[in-house]
Amino acid sequence: MFLTPSPWLVTFRIGFMPDPTRLVRIPTLKTVADFRNHIASLGIELPCEDAIATGSSSPLAQPIEQLTINGKKIGNRYAIQPMEGWDGTTTGGITDDVLRRWYRFGESGAKLIYGGEAMAVRPDGRANPNQLIINSENKASLVKLRETLVAAHQERYQRTDDLVIGFQLTHSGRFCKPNDKFRMEPRVAYRHPILDRKFQVASDDQVWTDSEIEGLVEKYVEAAQIAWDAGADFVDIKHCHGYLLHEFLSAFTRPGKYGGSFENRTRILREIVSGIRAGGNNIELGVRLSAFDFVPFKPDPVLSRPGKPGPGIPEDFSHCLPYRHAFGADQHNPLAYDLTETFQFLELCAQLGVKIVNLSAGSPYYNPHIQRPAAYPPSDGYQPPEDPLVGVARQINVVRQIKERAPKNLALVGTAYSYLQEYLPHVAQYVVRNGWTDIIGIGRMVLSYPAIIAEAAEKGALNPKSICRTFSDCTTGPRNGLISGCYPLDKYYSAKPEFQKLKEVKKGTVG
């Protein structure tokens, strides 16, 4: 507990929302004018159009003309983000729950399936014991997943020649739980002065050696070949949310050839791409990147009560300035971003032949309001320290800045749109029409409403009963050993026995 708050903490509390009960809920904003007035009251830039465009007049319905992926043009301007359900087999194979999710991805109408879900390149790299593993033993299952998605899309939309599907390759690094849902087994890029304690890193033996990294690169190369054999159009080489390759981007303090300089901190990506191409694999490449990061946050102990965490405040970082432990952060004020290296990274991606960069921010594990702005926190999180629309605007405007500087041969996917709810199409239309991004990425929102954008373009309106309200049950569930899904709005999940367990968790009786 802070007895004498440091100056940076006082400034943060003044600048951010101290009382989450004051949050203006999106459903209470009944008109576009109401939404705009609220945006103006927050002092942020988040433009939107007056109405939802339909048919060919919608900018979201237009194909991307400037690039092809595996010989295909992406048929519209929205993507399904990679989402895992913590519901595969313990050997990394698929289940009926996984198949259902991918079928719904196909029904969504999105012409870019960006990664499907995170697939570990080796068993010890899983974030949970039921994460998919992309290896030769599971290749037939991955073929079935892709075929299920394609069939669903063909049935509803009558064409798939403009449907592009990728597999996301990952190692969870600091967040590994490969054998037990409640036991951390982290492997890290470097020792972190704040995160080590939270994620049970207590020894230098948990830091990857250079020779171990060389073996890991081989696993990424093998996984990319399996993805190609299984019919994927591209692989996403995941560099976001604090997972291993993202952590290497902030390995300023690591000695040796994988740390320190920008060249060293991006060596893994260059070696993976080189290995893929050296083996004759022609699969296309994407990268999902946390474009910026902030320090870790925690519930404010002053405003927390039993069973109800307070709003998020940054962990005390005064002892580790300049802050050399985050990619895309201002090292002298790590509550602000610095995109200098982000621009440099996108230049590198273009040089390596990467065609799509999917831009996110922060991490769901240590600053979730930066990564996924939401009204309600997961069970291990904190109340939003700012109106979530501030976080939405932050990410949209960062992507706009990156788009202005990015190489022309890169397509950009923007994220953090779910909290817009009723006004997602209005904002997405403006952003695409005005060239702030190429593609709108939608994540957990499609668990409750797979065809949200397709229906918007067809009908000019949304079904409010199906819209995600960011209750975070899809995150709270797996945080407590349960499968992920939209328990409030999807009857498939509310009928499961896990639903009752989740309610008990949220009441604080278990977990």
ChimeraX attribute file (.defattr): number of C-alpha atoms within 10 A of each C-alpha:
attribute: neighborCount
match mode: 1-to-1
recipient: residues
	/A:1	7
	/A:2	10
	/A:3	6
	/A:4	8
	/A:5	11
	/A:6	11
	/A:7	9
	/A:8	14
	/A:9	16
	/A:10	11
	/A:11	11
	/A:12	15
	/A:13	16
	/A:14	9
	/A:15	11
	/A:16	15
	/A:17	18
	/A:18	20
	/A:19	14
	/A:20	16
	/A:21	9
	/A:22	9
	/A:23	13
	/A:24	14
	/A:25	13
	/A:26	18
	/A:27	15
	/A:28	9
	/A:29	16
	/A:30	10
	/A:31	13
	/A:32	16
	/A:33	11
	/A:34	13
	/A:35	21
	/A:36	17
	/A:37	13
	/A:38	16
	/A:39	17
	/A:40	12
	/A:41	9
	/A:42	13
	/A:43	10
	/A:44	16
	/A:45	16
	/A:46	19
	/A:47	16
	/A:48	19
	/A:49	16
	/A:50	13
	/A:51	14
	/A:52	23
	/A:53	21
	/A:54	18
	/A:55	15
	/A:56	11
	/A:57	11
	/A:58	20
	/A:59	20
	/A:60	30
	/A:61	21
	/A:62	17
	/A:63	18
	/A:64	18
	/A:65	9
	/A:66	11
	/A:67	17
	/A:68	14
	/A:69	19
	/A:70	15
	/A:71	12
	/A:72	15
	/A:73	19
	/A:74	26
	/A:75	22
	/A:76	22
	/A:77	25
	/A:78	29
	/A:79	28
	/A:80	26
	/A:81	25
	/A:82	21
	/A:83	20
	/A:84	20
	/A:85	21
	/A:86	23
	/A:87	23
	/A:88	22
	/A:89	15
	/A:90	16
	/A:91	14
	/A:92	23
	/A:93	21
	/A:94	22
	/A:95	14
	/A:96	10
	/A:97	18
	/A:98	19
	/A:99	19
	/A:100	14
	/A:101	23
	/A:102	23
	/A:103	21
	/A:104	20
	/A:105	27
	/A:106	31
	/A:107	21
	/A:108	27
	/A:109	26
	/A:110	29
	/A:111	25
	/A:112	27
	/A:113	26
	/A:114	30
	/A:115	27
	/A:116	23
	/A:117	23
	/A:118	25
	/A:119	27
	/A:120	25
	/A:121	26
	/A:122	20
	/A:123	23
	/A:124	20
	/A:125	27
	/A:126	26
	/A:127	29
	/A:128	27
	/A:129	24
	/A:130	25
	/A:131	27
	/A:132	31
	/A:133	29
	/A:134	30
	/A:135	23
	/A:136	15
	/A:137	12
	/A:138	17
	/A:139	18
	/A:140	15
	/A:141	19
	/A:142	26
	/A:143	16
	/A:144	15
	/A:145	21
	/A:146	21
	/A:147	17
	/A:148	20
	/A:149	23
	/A:150	22
	/A:151	17
	/A:152	20
	/A:153	23
	/A:154	17
	/A:155	12
	/A:156	12
	/A:157	13
	/A:158	10
	/A:159	13
	/A:160	17
	/A:161	14
	/A:162	18
	/A:163	22
	/A:164	25
	/A:165	25
	/A:166	26
	/A:167	30
	/A:168	27
	/A:169	26
	/A:170	27
	/A:171	27
	/A:172	29
	/A:173	26
	/A:174	26
	/A:175	23
	/A:176	26
	/A:177	23
	/A:178	24
	/A:179	17
	/A:180	14
	/A:181	18
	/A:182	13
	/A:183	14
	/A:184	18
	/A:185	23
	/A:186	23
	/A:187	21
	/A:188	26
	/A:189	27
	/A:190	24
	/A:191	18
	/A:192	16
	/A:193	12
	/A:194	16
	/A:195	17
	/A:196	16
	/A:197	10
	/A:198	9
	/A:199	16
	/A:200	15
	/A:201	21
	/A:202	11
	/A:203	9
	/A:204	12
	/A:205	10
	/A:206	18
	/A:207	18
	/A:208	16
	/A:209	15
	/A:210	15
	/A:211	8
	/A:212	10
	/A:213	14
	/A:214	13
	/A:215	10
	/A:216	19
	/A:217	21
	/A:218	16
	/A:219	20
	/A:220	26
	/A:221	23
	/A:222	20
	/A:223	27
	/A:224	32
	/A:225	22
	/A:226	21
	/A:227	25
	/A:228	18
	/A:229	17
	/A:230	20
	/A:231	17
	/A:232	22
	/A:233	22
	/A:234	26
	/A:235	25
	/A:236	26
	/A:237	26
	/A:238	25
	/A:239	25
	/A:240	27
	/A:241	26
	/A:242	25
	/A:243	23
	/A:244	23
	/A:245	25
	/A:246	24
	/A:247	23
	/A:248	28
	/A:249	31
	/A:250	25
	/A:251	27
	/A:252	21
	/A:253	15
	/A:254	18
	/A:255	13
	/A:256	12
	/A:257	14
	/A:258	23
	/A:259	22
	/A:260	18
	/A:261	18
	/A:262	16
	/A:263	15
	/A:264	19
	/A:265	24
	/A:266	21
	/A:267	16
	/A:268	20
	/A:269	22
	/A:270	18
	/A:271	16
	/A:272	21
	/A:273	21
	/A:274	14
	/A:275	18
	/A:276	22
	/A:277	13
	/A:278	11
	/A:279	11
	/A:280	9
	/A:281	17
	/A:282	15
	/A:283	20
	/A:284	21
	/A:285	24
	/A:286	25
	/A:287	25
	/A:288	25
	/A:289	23
	/A:290	23
	/A:291	29
	/A:292	27
	/A:293	28
	/A:294	26
	/A:295	23
	/A:296	22
	/A:297	21
	/A:298	19
	/A:299	21
	/A:300	22
	/A:301	14
	/A:302	12
	/A:303	13
	/A:304	15
	/A:305	10
	/A:306	7
	/A:307	11
	/A:308	17
	/A:309	20
	/A:310	23
	/A:311	26
	/A:312	28
	/A:313	23
	/A:314	21
	/A:315	16
	/A:316	17
	/A:317	16
	/A:318	12
	/A:319	9
	/A:320	14
	/A:321	12
	/A:322	13
	/A:323	19
	/A:324	18
	/A:325	27
	/A:326	25
	/A:327	30
	/A:328	24
	/A:329	26
	/A:330	20
	/A:331	19
	/A:332	12
	/A:333	17
	/A:334	23
	/A:335	15
	/A:336	15
	/A:337	19
	/A:338	17
	/A:339	18
	/A:340	12
	/A:341	16
	/A:342	19
	/A:343	18
	/A:344	13
	/A:345	19
	/A:346	22
	/A:347	16
	/A:348	17
	/A:349	22
	/A:350	17
	/A:351	13
	/A:352	14
	/A:353	14
	/A:354	23
	/A:355	21
	/A:356	26
	/A:357	21
	/A:358	26
	/A:359	25
	/A:360	27
	/A:361	29
	/A:362	27
	/A:363	22
	/A:364	16
	/A:365	19
	/A:366	22
	/A:367	23
	/A:368	22
	/A:369	28
	/A:370	26
	/A:371	25
	/A:372	26
	/A:373	25
	/A:374	26
	/A:375	22
	/A:376	18
	/A:377	23
	/A:378	21
	/A:379	20
	/A:380	14
	/A:381	23
	/A:382	23
	/A:383	26
	/A:384	27
	/A:385	23
	/A:386	23
	/A:387	20
	/A:388	23
	/A:389	24
	/A:390	19
	/A:391	23
	/A:392	25
	/A:393	19
	/A:394	19
	/A:395	25
	/A:396	25
	/A:397	19
	/A:398	19
	/A:399	24
	/A:400	19
	/A:401	15
	/A:402	20
	/A:403	21
	/A:404	12
	/A:405	13
	/A:406	21
	/A:407	16
	/A:408	13
	/A:409	14
	/A:410	21
	/A:411	21
	/A:412	26
	/A:413	25
	/A:414	29
	/A:415	24
	/A:416	26
	/A:417	25
	/A:418	23
	/A:419	23
	/A:420	23
	/A:421	18
	/A:422	23
	/A:423	23
	/A:424	20
	/A:425	27
	/A:426	19
	/A:427	21
	/A:428	29
	/A:429	22
	/A:430	19
	/A:431	25
	/A:432	20
	/A:433	15
	/A:434	12
	/A:435	12
	/A:436	21
	/A:437	26
	/A:438	24
	/A:439	26
	/A:440	29
	/A:441	26
	/A:442	25
	/A:443	19
	/A:444	23
	/A:445	22
	/A:446	23
	/A:447	24
	/A:448	21
	/A:449	22
	/A:450	25
	/A:451	20
	/A:452	23
	/A:453	28
	/A:454	20
	/A:455	17
	/A:456	21
	/A:457	22
	/A:458	16
	/A:459	13
	/A:460	16
	/A:461	17
	/A:462	23
	/A:463	11
	/A:464	12
	/A:465	10
	/A:466	18
	/A:467	22
	/A:468	22
	/A:469	23
	/A:470	21
	/A:471	16
	/A:472	22
	/A:473	22
	/A:474	21
	/A:475	22
	/A:476	22
	/A:477	26
	/A:478	19
	/A:479	20
	/A:480	17
	/A:481	17
	/A:482	19
	/A:483	22
	/A:484	24
	/A:485	29
	/A:486	25
	/A:487	24
	/A:488	17
	/A:489	17
	/A:490	14
	/A:491	11
	/A:492	11
	/A:493	17
	/A:494	16
	/A:495	11
	/A:496	11
	/A:497	9
	/A:498	17
	/A:499	20
	/A:500	13
	/A:501	17
	/A:502	24
	/A:503	15
	/A:504	13
	/A:505	16
	/A:506	18
	/A:507	12
	/A:508	13
	/A:509	10
	/A:510	11
	/A:511	13
